[in-house]
Amino acid sequence: MLLLVVDTSGKQGFVALVRAEDDSEDDVQLIESTPLAGGTFSAQLVPQIAGLLGKHGFGKSSIDAFIVVSGPGSFTGLRVGLAAIKALAEILHKPIVPVSLLEVVALAAGSPGKVLSAIDAGRGEVYVGEYEVRGNDSQRVTEQILSRNEFGAWARGANVATPDPALVQIANEADAAGVSITIPDARMIARLGRRKLTAGETVAPDQLEANYIRRSDAEIFAKPSF
């Protein structure tokens, strides 16, 4: 099974090819991951996908499923990434698996029970997810955006997973168990996406939506209508 993995949620992104063996429900083999420079996703994404496929002797029809980070993150980056995957999936009639970065972070902690995952959101804010983790499975309780002060209060006494050292420090100062993990990469995202694919947690192109969490500036500063 050939999986195409795309993440355009942050300042930098990537597109990757991953092979998942039929007899393995969890492990995946990374064929290659190609970085995408922030600010140029719209120009780079489709050519990089074509180049990556061609380099390894595949055509677009070789793709069995798409795994895409649906958020949280950049409004522009997510729109570009999801639009490209929607178009390809519709043409090829292949399933899409949306993945939350917060869920990837929560599972990477390797801690059972309640886990708070945290990602820096800029502007002095933090994307925070609360998950119930059981082995390789997780159940989302909530995802939200908090100020750093709110995050410190909310994290008190909890198990916190984050790739950001500053957020680990905030968690530890709040008497939480801060666990520093590596920044989610293609293989981590693909492993979760493969499990969701096996469980049938896929969407059609017209159902794929970005999980922004934060409202856009246009929504925040819009004048109320009366």
N, C-alpha and C positions, 0 to 999 in steps of 0.2 A: 504494500500500500504506500503510495507516494503522497505526502502531505506538503502543501505550500503554507508556510507560516509567515505572517506579516505583522509588524509592530510599527506604527507611525504615531504613537501616543505621546512621545516625548521630544526633546530637542534633537535627539539622534534616533534613528530607527534602523530597521533591518528587514530584509526578505531572506527566507531560508527554505531549503529543501530538506525534508526529513523522510526517512524510510521507517515504516512501522511494520514489523513482521507479523504475519497472521497468527502465529502461535504464541505471541506475547501480548498480554493485555496492558502492560505498563511501560516497558522500556521502548525507546526509540533510538534510531541511529541518525545523527546529524550528517548530512551529505556535505552541505556548505551553507554558510551564512554570509550574506553580503551587506555591509553597512550602508545606510542611507543618511546623507547629510541633512540636518534640519534646515527648513526653509526652502528646500528644493524637492520635496517629496513628489509634488505633482509632475515635475519634469523627469524624475528619476525612476519612479516606482515601476511603471509598465516596462520600460526598456530593461531595467535590472531583472525583472521577472523573466523576460524573454531571453536575456543573455545567460542567466543562471540555468534555465532549462536547456538551452542549446549547448552550453558548455558541458553538460553531463549527458547529452544525447537524448534528452526528452523533448517532447512537444507538449503543447498546452493540454491536449487530450490525455496525456499520461497522468495528470493530476487526479487523484481520487477524492480529495477533500481539501477545503481551505480552513485554516485556523487563523483567526485574526483577533488581535487585541482590540476590544471594543471600548476600553477606557479603564480608569479615568485618565484624563490628560488633555492635550492641546486640542482646541476646537478645530483649527485648520488641519492639523495633522490627522486627526481621527476622521474628519470628513473625506480627506483625500484617500486615505487607506481604505476606508469602508466602501467608498464609491467604486474604487478599482476592483475590489473583491466582489462586490455586487454584480458588476458588469461581467466579469469573467465567469462567475458561478452561474449566471443566467444563460450565458452563451453555451457553457459546457454542461449544464444541468448536473452540477456537482453540489454536495452539501457544504454548508458553512457552519463552522463551530466558533461562536463568539466566546472570548475568554477575558475575564477581569484580571488586571494586574494585581489587584488586592488579594484575590483568591490565590494566585500563584505565590505571592509573598507569604500568605498564611500557611500554605502547605509546606513551603520551604523551611519553615521553622522546625518541623519535625516534632511538634509538641501536641499531644492529644488534648481534647477538651476545648475550652474557650480560648481563642487566640485573636488578638487585635493586630491587624496588619496596618502599616502606616507608610505612606509615600509623601515626600515633600511636594506640595502643590504650588510653591512660590507665593509671593504676596504675604508671607508670614502665616500661611495656612497649610493644613495637612489633610490629605485624603486618608480616611480611616475606614477600615472594614472590620466588622466583628463576625467571626466564623466559629462554628462548632466543628472541630476536626476529629475524625476517627480514621486513623491509618492514612490511606491515600484518598479518602473521601472527605468532603467538607460541605457544610450547609451554611449558606449565608443568613445572618441575622439582620445585619444592616450595613449600609455603606453611606458615608456622609463626608462633608468637609467641615473642619474645625479650625479655629485659631490655634496657635501653638500653646497658648495658655489653657484653652479648653481641652486640647489633647492631653496635656499633662494631668489635668484633673480627671479626665475620663479613663486614663490609663492606670490610675492608681491601683496597685495590687494585682494587675492583670499580667498575662503573658503577652508580650509585645514583640512582633517581628517587623523588621524594617531594614532596607539596604542603606539607610542614611545614618551615619555616625552621630549627627547632631540630635536626631530623634531617639536614638538609643540612649543618649545622655539624658534627654528630657524624661524618658521612661524610667531610667534608673533613679533619677532624682525624685521621681514620684513613687518610689518604692515598688515599681513594677519590675518584672523580669524581662529586661530588654535583650532580645536576641538579634545579633547582626547577621544578615544573610547577604549573599552576593546579589548583585543587580540581576533581575530576571532576564535570562537569555533565551535563545531560540529553543534549546533543548528543554528547559524548564517549562516554557509555554506549550511546547509540542506534547510533552508528557500529559499535562492536564487536558489539552485539547483532544488527545487520543482517547483518554478515558471518557470524556464527554461524548465523543463520536461513537464509541462502543455502546454507551448508554442511550444513544438516540437523541442526545441534547443538541440538535442542529436546528438551523433556521433557513427558510427560503430567502432569496435575495431581497424581496420586498418586506421581509420581517426584520432584517438586520438594522439595528439602531445603535448609535453611539451612547455610551454610558458616561456622560460628561461629569455628572455629580454637581459641579459648579455651574451656576447660571452664566450665560454670556454677558459681556458688558452691555450689549444692546438691551437685554432683559433687565439688567440691574438698573440702568440709567434711563430706561424708557419712561416717558411721562404717562401717568395713569389716565385712562380714558373714562369720561363720565357721561 
